Amino acid sequence: MKAIGIILAGGNNDKLGALTTRRALSAIPVGSCYRSIDFTLSNMSNSGIGKIAVITQYNSRSLHDHMSSAKWWDMGRKQGGLFVFSPYLSNDNSLWFRGTADSIFQNITFLKRSIEPYVLIASGDAVYKMDYNDVIEQHEQTQADITVMYKNVEDEDVCNYGVLELDETGRLLEFEEKPLETHLRHISMGIYVISRTLLINLLETIVGEGRYDIVKDIIIRYRKKLNIRGYLFSGYWRAVNGIPEYFGINMDFLKKEVRNLFTAAEPYIETKPKDEPPVKYNYTASVRDSLIGSGGIINGTVNHSVLFRKVYTGENSCINNSIIMEGTIVATNCYVEYAIVDKEAVLSDGRRITGTREQPIIVPKGAVV
């Protein structure tokens, strides 16, 4: 493969509230068995990228545990493999990463010791499937300095994204980061292809000037100086950048076409496997249009919901349109609708938890209700 991969998984995102109080955004559970970083990791591996750096920072313990073995993504190899970088604090250096560009700069040795001509930079908090060879091929054909992947949206609020304006040839004219109002409909996916040597030069230049952000200090600042081009992606892609989006992504996995994209069509999205037995459905169980993770015991009713591994539901309990994470206990006679129950929570007998699709109720990790 012509590229090495860098996954930026260190951001501190408070838009998911209690869900990211004690876990990195890239470690958020998705689709009954995945973590959000699995999608970018698998896409890189499936595209033939054999050397990947994952840069972590905030609440990274569960993320490090998830990536404790690289073999699940075919990264256990003598040449290349999976590298995990965190801020290096010492007597001479007490700085955490000051931005996305600085996080790569503080690990610039990884770039300098590599020999591949290109670097593919992506975040670990989006759900999609993509062959990166296609964008690298376009990057070469257009002789671009930087290629920014984007998606067209028509009926979606773009205020949480960077938006692009391109000319008729696909060259970047303007880039607005999270605008309050805009007519632009091209949203950045946060995925970039750039020459390895150019990236090293840019990082050394901007960090020396006290600039630390990829979007603001490279993409926007150099948009007229460099040949920056867009690559249109038309497949399924959603970023985990808020509670409604996170809830919607998990509900999308109940749609056959979305679920099959990741689980029934090669190349597959891989994850760290768990060796629990299959779900046990007792005679009082009733399940419809739902995903249930391994190791669960179901005694109640589950409708249009996503349950992760080792979830227990008691008799006469009813779960509708909800996300129930690992190890949660829903006791007898409970009613749960439009809720996100974090892992290892306990809902005691007779509890009623109800929210709305726009504002699901969140039960924090380990809470006893």
Helices and strands as residue ranges (DSSP letters): E 3-9, G 17-20, G 25-27, E 29-30, E 34-35, H 37-46, E 51-56, H 61-66, G 70-73, E 81-85, H 100-105, H 108-112, E 118-123, E 126-128, H 132-141, E 146-152, E 162-166, E 172-177, E 186-195, H 196-208, H 214-214, I 215-220, E 228-232, E 237-239, H 243-252, H 256-263, E 280-281, E 286-288, E 291-292, E 297-298, E 301-303, E 306-307, E 312-313, E 318-320, E 323-324, E 329-330, E 335-337, E 339-341, E 346-347, E 352-354, E 361-363
